[in-house]
Amino acid sequence: MTASHERIAQIVDRCVAQSALSQSLCGLAHLRVSQINGCDARMDAHFLSLLGAGIAIEKLALVSDWRDAGTGLTPRERAALAWAEALLATGEARAAHAQYQEVVAVLEHDELVALSLSIALENARSQQAVAGLRGQAADTGTTNERAPT
């Protein structure tokens, strides 16, 4: 990762740490971003990181089809996944005020800001990895672990 990427990641990590967001909540959102972007390397890295953090494999299996997960995800997890999808959507599907209202019903403002920054950083990283810039996108995000290269 370049020095500028590292500085941005540190700022986002501090923002997340100062909010009430859990690492696992950010990790689930990051996993969804990687899935949307089709980045196998980052999907694997987030999957393994979340498993290592004690998240059940059954829960991780729900992420790609989370709307049909029933009670397998908490309201906060569902909100984080919905917000990740909303922020990555383009055109008519972009994040709307109604989606924002649904998310702020379960996340505090500082959590939403931190989650949004974290999602944006993960989107950039997974897009870079898909483009073949793995050396700049190998960090798994809000944890200090590195994805295998």
N, C-alpha and C positions, 0 to 999 in steps of 0.2 A: 504494500500500500504506500502511496506517495505521502510525503509530509503534509501536503494540503488535505488529502483524504483523511489522514490520521487526525489532524486538528478538527476537522468537521465531525468525525466520529466521536472524538472526546467531548465536544460540545453537546452533541446529541446524547451521549451516555450520561453526562452530568445532568442534563435536563430530565432524562428518564429517572435517574437516581433520586433527584429532588422531588419527584412526583410520587404518588402512591402506587404507580404502576408496578406490577411484578415483572420480573424477567421472563417468566413463563407466558404472561399475557402478550408481551412484545414478541416473544419467540413464536407464538401461534400466529400472530399477524404477519411476521416475517416469513413463516412457512407458507402462508397463503399467498403473499406477494410473489415468492419464488415459484409457486405453482402457476400463478397467473402468467408470469413471464416465461414459463417453460424452462427454468434454469435447474437442471438436474443436480448439478454440483452443490448449489446453495440449498436446494430442497433436502438433499442428503445431509448436509452440514447442520441445518436447523433441526431436522428430524433426530439426528444423533444427539445434538445438544439438549433438546427437550427430553429425550429418553434419559439422558444422563442426569437431568434435573428432576427426574422422578415422575414425569408426565406419562400416564399410561398409554401404551401403544393403541389401545382401543379409542382413546380420545384423539390421538394424532390421526387415526384413520378417518375421523369424522370431518377433518378440516376442509377437504376439497369439496364436500357436499354438505357443508355445515347447516344450511337452511332446513335440511331434512333430518337433522341429527336428533330431533326430539329433545329429551332432557339430558342428553349426553354432554352438553356444554352449558356453562353458566351464562346468565344474562350479560355479564361483563365480557366473557369470551366471545359471545355472539356479536356484541357491539363492536369489539375490536376487529373481528373478521369482516363485519359489514362495512366498517369505516375503511379498512384496507381496500376492499373492493371498490368502494365509492371514490376513494382518492386515485385509484388507478384507472377508473373508467374514463372514457373519452366521449366527445360529442354529446348527444342527447342524454346519455346515461350518467353524465358527470354528477358529482355529489350535489344533492339538492338540499334545500332548507329542511324538508321533511326528514331526510336521512340524518341530518345534523341533530334535529330535535330528538330523534329516537336514541342517538348515541349519547347525547348529554343527559338523557334521563337516567343513565347508569354510570357515566364517567364524569368526574369533576373537570372543570375547565383546564386546570394545569395538567391533568392526565391526558385530556384530548390533545392539547398542544404537544406534549411530549410524545404521545403515540403518533401524531401526524408527522412530526419531524423524524421519528424512528422509521415510519413507513416510507417516507420520502427517501431517506438514506438507503434503506434496504432495496427500494425500487431501483435506485441508481446502481447499487452494487450488483444486483442480479442482472440488470440490463448490460452492465459492463462485462459480466461473466459470460452472458449469452453472446456478446459481441467478440469474445475471445480475449478480453483484458483481465484474465483471471488473477494476475499478480496484484491488480488494484482492487479486486473484489473478493478476495479470499476470506476476509474477516467475517465471522458469522453475526456480527452486529453488537447487541448490547452486552454480550459477554465478551471477555477478552480472549476467548479461544479462537484458534485459527482452523479454517477448513483445510483438509488435505489438498495439496497441490500436485 
